[in-house]
Amino acid sequence: MGTVNVLKLKAKLTELGMNITELGEKMGYDKATIYRRLKDNGARLSISDANLIIKVLRLTRDEAISIFFTQLVA
């Protein structure tokens, strides 16, 4: 998928009183899977995963952009 701002994602989880493990569970993944997919700034995260995270966390458009599109897109 590219670069995910994992720090912003974790900050949003903290704001919602959740952690990465709980996010994974709500997405239907076990702890190891979600950690593996977010490893290396989300290099293994798919578009489907990102959409599911957006849905589970009820991210606004701006929040989703700041987390999943951290580099300027031309």
PyMOL Python script that loads the backbone (N, CA, C, O; Angstrom):
from pymol import cmd

cmd.read_pdbstr("""\
ATOM      1  N   MET A   1       0.822  -1.185   0.000  1.00  0.00           N
ATOM      2  CA  MET A   1       0.000   0.000   0.000  1.00  0.00           C
ATOM      3  C   MET A   1       0.867   1.250   0.000  1.00  0.00           C
ATOM      4  O   MET A   1       0.472   2.268  -0.569  1.00  0.00           O
ATOM      5  N   GLY A   2       2.003   1.198   0.606  1.00  0.00           N
ATOM      6  CA  GLY A   2       2.833   2.385   0.717  1.00  0.00           C
ATOM      7  C   GLY A   2       3.102   2.693   2.167  1.00  0.00           C
ATOM      8  O   GLY A   2       3.104   1.798   3.012  1.00  0.00           O
ATOM      9  N   THR A   3       3.328   3.956   2.458  1.00  0.00           N
ATOM     10  CA  THR A   3       3.670   4.361   3.813  1.00  0.00           C
ATOM     11  C   THR A   3       2.426   4.757   4.592  1.00  0.00           C
ATOM     12  O   THR A   3       1.638   5.598   4.159  1.00  0.00           O
ATOM     13  N   VAL A   4       2.272   4.138   5.736  1.00  0.00           N
ATOM     14  CA  VAL A   4       1.180   4.452   6.655  1.00  0.00           C
ATOM     15  C   VAL A   4       1.796   5.157   7.850  1.00  0.00           C
ATOM     16  O   VAL A   4       2.839   4.739   8.352  1.00  0.00           O
ATOM     17  N   ASN A   5       1.158   6.221   8.306  1.00  0.00           N
ATOM     18  CA  ASN A   5       1.641   6.917   9.493  1.00  0.00           C
ATOM     19  C   ASN A   5       1.132   6.148  10.716  1.00  0.00           C
ATOM     20  O   ASN A   5       0.083   6.461  11.281  1.00  0.00           O
ATOM     21  N   VAL A   6       1.899   5.146  11.100  1.00  0.00           N
ATOM     22  CA  VAL A   6       1.507   4.255  12.194  1.00  0.00           C
ATOM     23  C   VAL A   6       1.400   5.024  13.512  1.00  0.00           C
ATOM     24  O   VAL A   6       0.569   4.692  14.357  1.00  0.00           O
ATOM     25  N   LEU A   7       2.232   6.043  13.687  1.00  0.00           N
ATOM     26  CA  LEU A   7       2.153   6.842  14.918  1.00  0.00           C
ATOM     27  C   LEU A   7       0.805   7.560  15.020  1.00  0.00           C
ATOM     28  O   LEU A   7       0.209   7.613  16.096  1.00  0.00           O
ATOM     29  N   LYS A   8       0.327   8.107  13.910  1.00  0.00           N
ATOM     30  CA  LYS A   8      -0.994   8.764  13.931  1.00  0.00           C
ATOM     31  C   LYS A   8      -2.098   7.743  14.159  1.00  0.00           C
ATOM     32  O   LYS A   8      -3.072   8.012  14.861  1.00  0.00           O
ATOM     33  N   LEU A   9      -1.937   6.578  13.562  1.00  0.00           N
ATOM     34  CA  LEU A   9      -2.922   5.521  13.767  1.00  0.00           C
ATOM     35  C   LEU A   9      -2.967   5.122  15.240  1.00  0.00           C
ATOM     36  O   LEU A   9      -4.047   4.981  15.814  1.00  0.00           O
ATOM     37  N   LYS A  10      -1.807   4.942  15.845  1.00  0.00           N
ATOM     38  CA  LYS A  10      -1.751   4.584  17.267  1.00  0.00           C
ATOM     39  C   LYS A  10      -2.322   5.702  18.136  1.00  0.00           C
ATOM     40  O   LYS A  10      -2.983   5.432  19.139  1.00  0.00           O
ATOM     41  N   ALA A  11      -2.069   6.961  17.756  1.00  0.00           N
ATOM     42  CA  ALA A  11      -2.623   8.091  18.510  1.00  0.00           C
ATOM     43  C   ALA A  11      -4.147   8.073  18.450  1.00  0.00           C
ATOM     44  O   ALA A  11      -4.814   8.335  19.451  1.00  0.00           O
ATOM     45  N   LYS A  12      -4.694   7.765  17.280  1.00  0.00           N
ATOM     46  CA  LYS A  12      -6.154   7.691  17.143  1.00  0.00           C
ATOM     47  C   LYS A  12      -6.710   6.549  17.972  1.00  0.00           C
ATOM     48  O   LYS A  12      -7.757   6.688  18.604  1.00  0.00           O
ATOM     49  N   LEU A  13      -6.014   5.421  17.971  1.00  0.00           N
ATOM     50  CA  LEU A  13      -6.445   4.293  18.793  1.00  0.00           C
ATOM     51  C   LEU A  13      -6.460   4.674  20.267  1.00  0.00           C
ATOM     52  O   LEU A  13      -7.406   4.356  20.988  1.00  0.00           O
ATOM     53  N   THR A  14      -5.405   5.358  20.715  1.00  0.00           N
ATOM     54  CA  THR A  14      -5.332   5.804  22.103  1.00  0.00           C
ATOM     55  C   THR A  14      -6.488   6.745  22.425  1.00  0.00           C
ATOM     56  O   THR A  14      -7.106   6.646  23.485  1.00  0.00           O
ATOM     57  N   GLU A  15      -6.770   7.650  21.506  1.00  0.00           N
ATOM     58  CA  GLU A  15      -7.886   8.595  21.675  1.00  0.00           C
ATOM     59  C   GLU A  15      -9.208   7.849  21.849  1.00  0.00           C
ATOM     60  O   GLU A  15     -10.083   8.286  22.596  1.00  0.00           O
ATOM     61  N   LEU A  16      -9.343   6.721  21.154  1.00  0.00           N
ATOM     62  CA  LEU A  16     -10.570   5.931  21.220  1.00  0.00           C
ATOM     63  C   LEU A  16     -10.543   4.877  22.334  1.00  0.00           C
ATOM     64  O   LEU A  16     -11.500   4.121  22.505  1.00  0.00           O
ATOM     65  N   GLY A  17      -9.427   4.834  23.096  1.00  0.00           N
ATOM     66  CA  GLY A  17      -9.309   3.872  24.179  1.00  0.00           C
ATOM     67  C   GLY A  17      -9.057   2.454  23.702  1.00  0.00           C
ATOM     68  O   GLY A  17      -9.432   1.490  24.369  1.00  0.00           O
ATOM     69  N   MET A  18      -8.416   2.330  22.539  1.00  0.00           N
ATOM     70  CA  MET A  18      -8.132   1.017  21.957  1.00  0.00           C
ATOM     71  C   MET A  18      -6.630   0.838  21.793  1.00  0.00           C
ATOM     72  O   MET A  18      -5.848   1.773  21.968  1.00  0.00           O
ATOM     73  N   ASN A  19      -6.249  -0.395  21.451  1.00  0.00           N
ATOM     74  CA  ASN A  19      -4.860  -0.666  21.096  1.00  0.00           C
ATOM     75  C   ASN A  19      -4.845  -1.461  19.786  1.00  0.00           C
ATOM     76  O   ASN A  19      -5.894  -1.826  19.255  1.00  0.00           O
ATOM     77  N   ILE A  20      -3.644  -1.718  19.281  1.00  0.00           N
ATOM     78  CA  ILE A  20      -3.494  -2.419  18.004  1.00  0.00           C
ATOM     79  C   ILE A  20      -4.137  -3.807  18.044  1.00  0.00           C
ATOM     80  O   ILE A  20      -4.772  -4.229  17.077  1.00  0.00           O
ATOM     81  N   THR A  21      -3.973  -4.504  19.150  1.00  0.00           N
ATOM     82  CA  THR A  21      -4.551  -5.842  19.285  1.00  0.00           C
ATOM     83  C   THR A  21      -6.071  -5.795  19.164  1.00  0.00           C
ATOM     84  O   THR A  21      -6.667  -6.619  18.471  1.00  0.00           O
ATOM     85  N   GLU A  22      -6.699  -4.829  19.839  1.00  0.00           N
ATOM     86  CA  GLU A  22      -8.166  -4.699  19.771  1.00  0.00           C
ATOM     87  C   GLU A  22      -8.616  -4.323  18.368  1.00  0.00           C
ATOM     88  O   GLU A  22      -9.645  -4.803  17.893  1.00  0.00           O
ATOM     89  N   LEU A  23      -7.846  -3.462  17.700  1.00  0.00           N
ATOM     90  CA  LEU A  23      -8.168  -3.116  16.315  1.00  0.00           C
ATOM     91  C   LEU A  23      -8.143  -4.370  15.452  1.00  0.00           C
ATOM     92  O   LEU A  23      -9.061  -4.612  14.668  1.00  0.00           O
ATOM     93  N   GLY A  24      -7.096  -5.156  15.599  1.00  0.00           N
ATOM     94  CA  GLY A  24      -6.995  -6.403  14.836  1.00  0.00           C
ATOM     95  C   GLY A  24      -8.177  -7.321  15.076  1.00  0.00           C
ATOM     96  O   GLY A  24      -8.718  -7.906  14.138  1.00  0.00           O
ATOM     97  N   GLU A  25      -8.578  -7.447  16.330  1.00  0.00           N
ATOM     98  CA  GLU A  25      -9.719  -8.303  16.664  1.00  0.00           C
ATOM     99  C   GLU A  25     -10.995  -7.802  15.987  1.00  0.00           C
ATOM    100  O   GLU A  25     -11.777  -8.598  15.468  1.00  0.00           O
ATOM    101  N   LYS A  26     -11.207  -6.486  15.992  1.00  0.00           N
ATOM    102  CA  LYS A  26     -12.409  -5.920  15.360  1.00  0.00           C
ATOM    103  C   LYS A  26     -12.376  -6.083  13.840  1.00  0.00           C
ATOM    104  O   LYS A  26     -13.414  -6.075  13.179  1.00  0.00           O
ATOM    105  N   MET A  27     -11.158  -6.231  13.299  1.00  0.00           N
ATOM    106  CA  MET A  27     -11.005  -6.444  11.863  1.00  0.00           C
ATOM    107  C   MET A  27     -11.075  -7.930  11.510  1.00  0.00           C
ATOM    108  O   MET A  27     -11.126  -8.290  10.334  1.00  0.00           O
ATOM    109  N   GLY A  28     -11.078  -8.799  12.543  1.00  0.00           N
ATOM    110  CA  GLY A  28     -11.107 -10.234  12.310  1.00  0.00           C
ATOM    111  C   GLY A  28      -9.734 -10.850  12.184  1.00  0.00           C
ATOM    112  O   GLY A  28      -9.603 -11.966  11.680  1.00  0.00           O
ATOM    113  N   TYR A  29      -8.693 -10.140  12.637  1.00  0.00           N
ATOM    114  CA  TYR A  29      -7.313 -10.631  12.585  1.00  0.00           C
ATOM    115  C   TYR A  29      -6.838 -10.955  13.983  1.00  0.00           C
ATOM    116  O   TYR A  29      -7.301 -10.369  14.961  1.00  0.00           O
ATOM    117  N   ASP A  30      -5.907 -11.896  14.071  1.00  0.00           N
ATOM    118  CA  ASP A  30      -5.286 -12.118  15.362  1.00  0.00           C
ATOM    119  C   ASP A  30      -4.166 -11.104  15.559  1.00  0.00           C
ATOM    120  O   ASP A  30      -3.812 -10.362  14.643  1.00  0.00           O
ATOM    121  N   LYS A  31      -3.621 -11.084  16.756  1.00  0.00           N
ATOM    122  CA  LYS A  31      -2.609 -10.098  17.142  1.00  0.00           C
ATOM    123  C   LYS A  31      -1.412 -10.106  16.197  1.00  0.00           C
ATOM    124  O   LYS A  31      -0.946  -9.049  15.772  1.00  0.00           O
ATOM    125  N   ALA A  32      -0.919 -11.285  15.873  1.00  0.00           N
ATOM    126  CA  ALA A  32       0.270 -11.387  15.017  1.00  0.00           C
ATOM    127  C   ALA A  32       0.019 -10.836  13.621  1.00  0.00           C
ATOM    128  O   ALA A  32       0.893 -10.195  13.038  1.00  0.00           O
ATOM    129  N   THR A  33      -1.161 -11.079  13.087  1.00  0.00           N
ATOM    130  CA  THR A  33      -1.479 -10.617  11.734  1.00  0.00           C
ATOM    131  C   THR A  33      -1.502  -9.107  11.654  1.00  0.00           C
ATOM    132  O   THR A  33      -0.907  -8.533  10.741  1.00  0.00           O
ATOM    133  N   ILE A  34      -2.164  -8.452  12.574  1.00  0.00           N
ATOM    134  CA  ILE A  34      -2.258  -6.988  12.509  1.00  0.00           C
ATOM    135  C   ILE A  34      -0.884  -6.353  12.716  1.00  0.00           C
ATOM    136  O   ILE A  34      -0.548  -5.377  12.046  1.00  0.00           O
ATOM    137  N   TYR A  35      -0.096  -6.891  13.628  1.00  0.00           N
ATOM    138  CA  TYR A  35       1.256  -6.357  13.827  1.00  0.00           C
ATOM    139  C   TYR A  35       2.108  -6.563  12.577  1.00  0.00           C
ATOM    140  O   TYR A  35       2.875  -5.678  12.197  1.00  0.00           O
ATOM    141  N   ARG A  36       1.981  -7.713  11.943  1.00  0.00           N
ATOM    142  CA  ARG A  36       2.743  -8.002  10.728  1.00  0.00           C
ATOM    143  C   ARG A  36       2.339  -7.054   9.598  1.00  0.00           C
ATOM    144  O   ARG A  36       3.194  -6.571   8.856  1.00  0.00           O
ATOM    145  N   ARG A  37       1.058  -6.791   9.468  1.00  0.00           N
ATOM    146  CA  ARG A  37       0.588  -5.916   8.388  1.00  0.00           C
ATOM    147  C   ARG A  37       0.985  -4.463   8.602  1.00  0.00           C
ATOM    148  O   ARG A  37       1.150  -3.719   7.634  1.00  0.00           O
ATOM    149  N   LEU A  38       1.141  -4.049   9.852  1.00  0.00           N
ATOM    150  CA  LEU A  38       1.531  -2.666  10.130  1.00  0.00           C
ATOM    151  C   LEU A  38       3.048  -2.492  10.216  1.00  0.00           C
ATOM    152  O   LEU A  38       3.545  -1.370  10.317  1.00  0.00           O
ATOM    153  N   LYS A  39       3.776  -3.603  10.175  1.00  0.00           N
ATOM    154  CA  LYS A  39       5.241  -3.555  10.230  1.00  0.00           C
ATOM    155  C   LYS A  39       5.782  -2.760   9.039  1.00  0.00           C
ATOM    156  O   LYS A  39       5.171  -2.737   7.970  1.00  0.00           O
ATOM    157  N   ASP A  40       6.913  -2.120   9.229  1.00  0.00           N
ATOM    158  CA  ASP A  40       7.572  -1.342   8.163  1.00  0.00           C
ATOM    159  C   ASP A  40       6.636  -0.270   7.600  1.00  0.00           C
ATOM    160  O   ASP A  40       6.483  -0.134   6.386  1.00  0.00           O
ATOM    161  N   ASN A  41       6.014   0.488   8.509  1.00  0.00           N
ATOM    162  CA  ASN A  41       5.101   1.577   8.128  1.00  0.00           C
ATOM    163  C   ASN A  41       3.961   1.118   7.234  1.00  0.00           C
ATOM    164  O   ASN A  41       3.577   1.810   6.291  1.00  0.00           O
ATOM    165  N   GLY A  42       3.432  -0.040   7.536  1.00  0.00           N
ATOM    166  CA  GLY A  42       2.254  -0.527   6.823  1.00  0.00           C
ATOM    167  C   GLY A  42       2.525  -1.061   5.439  1.00  0.00           C
ATOM    168  O   GLY A  42       1.615  -1.112   4.611  1.00  0.00           O
ATOM    169  N   ALA A  43       3.750  -1.462   5.165  1.00  0.00           N
ATOM    170  CA  ALA A  43       4.119  -1.944   3.828  1.00  0.00           C
ATOM    171  C   ALA A  43       3.272  -3.142   3.391  1.00  0.00           C
ATOM    172  O   ALA A  43       3.067  -3.344   2.194  1.00  0.00           O
ATOM    173  N   ARG A  44       2.785  -3.927   4.334  1.00  0.00           N
ATOM    174  CA  ARG A  44       1.997  -5.116   4.001  1.00  0.00           C
ATOM    175  C   ARG A  44       0.487  -4.878   4.107  1.00  0.00           C
ATOM    176  O   ARG A  44      -0.302  -5.808   3.939  1.00  0.00           O
ATOM    177  N   LEU A  45       0.099  -3.664   4.377  1.00  0.00           N
ATOM    178  CA  LEU A  45      -1.318  -3.331   4.532  1.00  0.00           C
ATOM    179  C   LEU A  45      -1.955  -3.159   3.156  1.00  0.00           C
ATOM    180  O   LEU A  45      -1.420  -2.449   2.304  1.00  0.00           O
ATOM    181  N   SER A  46      -3.083  -3.800   2.944  1.00  0.00           N
ATOM    182  CA  SER A  46      -3.780  -3.680   1.658  1.00  0.00           C
ATOM    183  C   SER A  46      -4.794  -2.533   1.702  1.00  0.00           C
ATOM    184  O   SER A  46      -5.114  -2.006   2.768  1.00  0.00           O
ATOM    185  N   ILE A  47      -5.279  -2.171   0.542  1.00  0.00           N
ATOM    186  CA  ILE A  47      -6.336  -1.156   0.458  1.00  0.00           C
ATOM    187  C   ILE A  47      -7.571  -1.634   1.224  1.00  0.00           C
ATOM    188  O   ILE A  47      -8.232  -0.841   1.894  1.00  0.00           O
ATOM    189  N   SER A  48      -7.875  -2.909   1.126  1.00  0.00           N
ATOM    190  CA  SER A  48      -9.020  -3.467   1.861  1.00  0.00           C
ATOM    191  C   SER A  48      -8.822  -3.325   3.363  1.00  0.00           C
ATOM    192  O   SER A  48      -9.757  -2.999   4.094  1.00  0.00           O
ATOM    193  N   ASP A  49      -7.585  -3.574   3.823  1.00  0.00           N
ATOM    194  CA  ASP A  49      -7.277  -3.401   5.246  1.00  0.00           C
ATOM    195  C   ASP A  49      -7.490  -1.946   5.656  1.00  0.00           C
ATOM    196  O   ASP A  49      -8.098  -1.669   6.690  1.00  0.00           O
ATOM    197  N   ALA A  50      -6.988  -1.022   4.844  1.00  0.00           N
ATOM    198  CA  ALA A  50      -7.130   0.403   5.157  1.00  0.00           C
ATOM    199  C   ALA A  50      -8.599   0.793   5.221  1.00  0.00           C
ATOM    200  O   ALA A  50      -9.016   1.513   6.128  1.00  0.00           O
ATOM    201  N   ASN A  51      -9.377   0.321   4.266  1.00  0.00           N
ATOM    202  CA  ASN A  51     -10.813   0.631   4.273  1.00  0.00           C
ATOM    203  C   ASN A  51     -11.498   0.071   5.515  1.00  0.00           C
ATOM    204  O   ASN A  51     -12.384   0.712   6.081  1.00  0.00           O
ATOM    205  N   LEU A  52     -11.096  -1.107   5.934  1.00  0.00           N
ATOM    206  CA  LEU A  52     -11.674  -1.711   7.130  1.00  0.00           C
ATOM    207  C   LEU A  52     -11.289  -0.923   8.380  1.00  0.00           C
ATOM    208  O   LEU A  52     -12.116  -0.725   9.270  1.00  0.00           O
ATOM    209  N   ILE A  53     -10.035  -0.473   8.445  1.00  0.00           N
ATOM    210  CA  ILE A  53      -9.601   0.354   9.583  1.00  0.00           C
ATOM    211  C   ILE A  53     -10.406   1.645   9.621  1.00  0.00           C
ATOM    212  O   ILE A  53     -10.853   2.073  10.686  1.00  0.00           O
ATOM    213  N   ILE A  54     -10.588   2.259   8.472  1.00  0.00           N
ATOM    214  CA  ILE A  54     -11.377   3.501   8.397  1.00  0.00           C
ATOM    215  C   ILE A  54     -12.791   3.254   8.915  1.00  0.00           C
ATOM    216  O   ILE A  54     -13.332   4.069   9.662  1.00  0.00           O
ATOM    217  N   LYS A  55     -13.384   2.139   8.523  1.00  0.00           N
ATOM    218  CA  LYS A  55     -14.743   1.802   8.952  1.00  0.00           C
ATOM    219  C   LYS A  55     -14.800   1.510  10.452  1.00  0.00           C
ATOM    220  O   LYS A  55     -15.651   2.041  11.165  1.00  0.00           O
ATOM    221  N   VAL A  56     -13.885   0.658  10.921  1.00  0.00           N
ATOM    222  CA  VAL A  56     -13.884   0.254  12.334  1.00  0.00           C
ATOM    223  C   VAL A  56     -13.672   1.460  13.250  1.00  0.00           C
ATOM    224  O   VAL A  56     -14.335   1.593  14.278  1.00  0.00           O
ATOM    225  N   LEU A  57     -12.735   2.340  12.862  1.00  0.00           N
ATOM    226  CA  LEU A  57     -12.423   3.500  13.705  1.00  0.00           C
ATOM    227  C   LEU A  57     -13.299   4.711  13.415  1.00  0.00           C
ATOM    228  O   LEU A  57     -13.222   5.725  14.108  1.00  0.00           O
ATOM    229  N   ARG A  58     -14.134   4.596  12.382  1.00  0.00           N
ATOM    230  CA  ARG A  58     -14.999   5.705  11.967  1.00  0.00           C
ATOM    231  C   ARG A  58     -14.183   6.976  11.731  1.00  0.00           C
ATOM    232  O   ARG A  58     -14.510   8.051  12.233  1.00  0.00           O
ATOM    233  N   LEU A  59     -13.111   6.818  10.950  1.00  0.00           N
ATOM    234  CA  LEU A  59     -12.234   7.947  10.659  1.00  0.00           C
ATOM    235  C   LEU A  59     -12.908   8.926   9.713  1.00  0.00           C
ATOM    236  O   LEU A  59     -13.646   8.539   8.806  1.00  0.00           O
ATOM    237  N   THR A  60     -12.638  10.187   9.944  1.00  0.00           N
ATOM    238  CA  THR A  60     -13.098  11.192   8.992  1.00  0.00           C
ATOM    239  C   THR A  60     -12.214  11.113   7.756  1.00  0.00           C
ATOM    240  O   THR A  60     -11.172  10.457   7.770  1.00  0.00           O
ATOM    241  N   ARG A  61     -12.628  11.774   6.702  1.00  0.00           N
ATOM    242  CA  ARG A  61     -11.840  11.808   5.471  1.00  0.00           C
ATOM    243  C   ARG A  61     -10.445  12.365   5.756  1.00  0.00           C
ATOM    244  O   ARG A  61      -9.446  11.797   5.315  1.00  0.00           O
ATOM    245  N   ASP A  62     -10.378  13.468   6.488  1.00  0.00           N
ATOM    246  CA  ASP A  62      -9.096  14.095   6.792  1.00  0.00           C
ATOM    247  C   ASP A  62      -8.205  13.189   7.645  1.00  0.00           C
ATOM    248  O   ASP A  62      -6.996  13.118   7.428  1.00  0.00           O
ATOM    249  N   GLU A  63      -8.804  12.501   8.610  1.00  0.00           N
ATOM    250  CA  GLU A  63      -8.027  11.575   9.436  1.00  0.00           C
ATOM    251  C   GLU A  63      -7.466  10.440   8.585  1.00  0.00           C
ATOM    252  O   GLU A  63      -6.299  10.072   8.721  1.00  0.00           O
ATOM    253  N   ALA A  64      -8.300   9.889   7.709  1.00  0.00           N
ATOM    254  CA  ALA A  64      -7.854   8.788   6.846  1.00  0.00           C
ATOM    255  C   ALA A  64      -6.720   9.234   5.938  1.00  0.00           C
ATOM    256  O   ALA A  64      -5.742   8.508   5.761  1.00  0.00           O
ATOM    257  N   ILE A  65      -6.844  10.408   5.371  1.00  0.00           N
ATOM    258  CA  ILE A  65      -5.795  10.933   4.493  1.00  0.00           C
ATOM    259  C   ILE A  65      -4.499  11.126   5.267  1.00  0.00           C
ATOM    260  O   ILE A  65      -3.426  10.775   4.776  1.00  0.00           O
ATOM    261  N   SER A  66      -4.586  11.679   6.469  1.00  0.00           N
ATOM    262  CA  SER A  66      -3.365  11.945   7.244  1.00  0.00           C
ATOM    263  C   SER A  66      -2.681  10.661   7.708  1.00  0.00           C
ATOM    264  O   SER A  66      -1.473  10.656   7.944  1.00  0.00           O
ATOM    265  N   ILE A  67      -3.432   9.585   7.839  1.00  0.00           N
ATOM    266  CA  ILE A  67      -2.859   8.308   8.275  1.00  0.00           C
ATOM    267  C   ILE A  67      -2.354   7.484   7.076  1.00  0.00           C
ATOM    268  O   ILE A  67      -1.253   6.937   7.121  1.00  0.00           O
ATOM    269  N   PHE A  68      -3.148   7.398   6.024  1.00  0.00           N
ATOM    270  CA  PHE A  68      -2.839   6.479   4.931  1.00  0.00           C
ATOM    271  C   PHE A  68      -2.155   7.120   3.718  1.00  0.00           C
ATOM    272  O   PHE A  68      -1.654   6.407   2.848  1.00  0.00           O
ATOM    273  N   PHE A  69      -2.129   8.425   3.652  1.00  0.00           N
ATOM    274  CA  PHE A  69      -1.460   9.103   2.542  1.00  0.00           C
ATOM    275  C   PHE A  69      -0.496  10.125   3.097  1.00  0.00           C
ATOM    276  O   PHE A  69      -0.733  11.331   3.030  1.00  0.00           O
ATOM    277  N   THR A  70       0.598   9.625   3.647  1.00  0.00           N
ATOM    278  CA  THR A  70       1.528  10.514   4.356  1.00  0.00           C
ATOM    279  C   THR A  70       2.478  11.244   3.419  1.00  0.00           C
ATOM    280  O   THR A  70       3.117  12.215   3.826  1.00  0.00           O
ATOM    281  N   GLN A  71       2.583  10.799   2.179  1.00  0.00           N
ATOM    282  CA  GLN A  71       3.443  11.467   1.223  1.00  0.00           C
ATOM    283  C   GLN A  71       2.588  12.216   0.215  1.00  0.00           C
ATOM    284  O   GLN A  71       1.461  11.816  -0.077  1.00  0.00           O
ATOM    285  N   LEU A  72       3.124  13.292  -0.307  1.00  0.00           N
ATOM    286  CA  LEU A  72       2.418  14.080  -1.303  1.00  0.00           C
ATOM    287  C   LEU A  72       2.205  13.246  -2.549  1.00  0.00           C
ATOM    288  O   LEU A  72       3.147  12.657  -3.079  1.00  0.00           O
ATOM    289  N   VAL A  73       0.972  13.197  -3.015  1.00  0.00           N
ATOM    290  CA  VAL A  73       0.644  12.443  -4.221  1.00  0.00           C
ATOM    291  C   VAL A  73       0.493  13.452  -5.354  1.00  0.00           C
ATOM    292  O   VAL A  73      -0.279  14.404  -5.246  1.00  0.00           O
ATOM    293  N   ALA A  74       1.229  13.242  -6.434  1.00  0.00           N
ATOM    294  CA  ALA A  74       1.175  14.177  -7.575  1.00  0.00           C
ATOM    295  C   ALA A  74       0.097  13.792  -8.535  1.00  0.00           C
ATOM    296  O   ALA A  74      -0.094  14.461  -9.550  1.00  0.00           O
TER     297      ALA A  74
END
""", "prot")
cmd.dss("prot")
cmd.show_as("cartoon", "prot")
cmd.util.cbc("prot")
cmd.orient("prot")
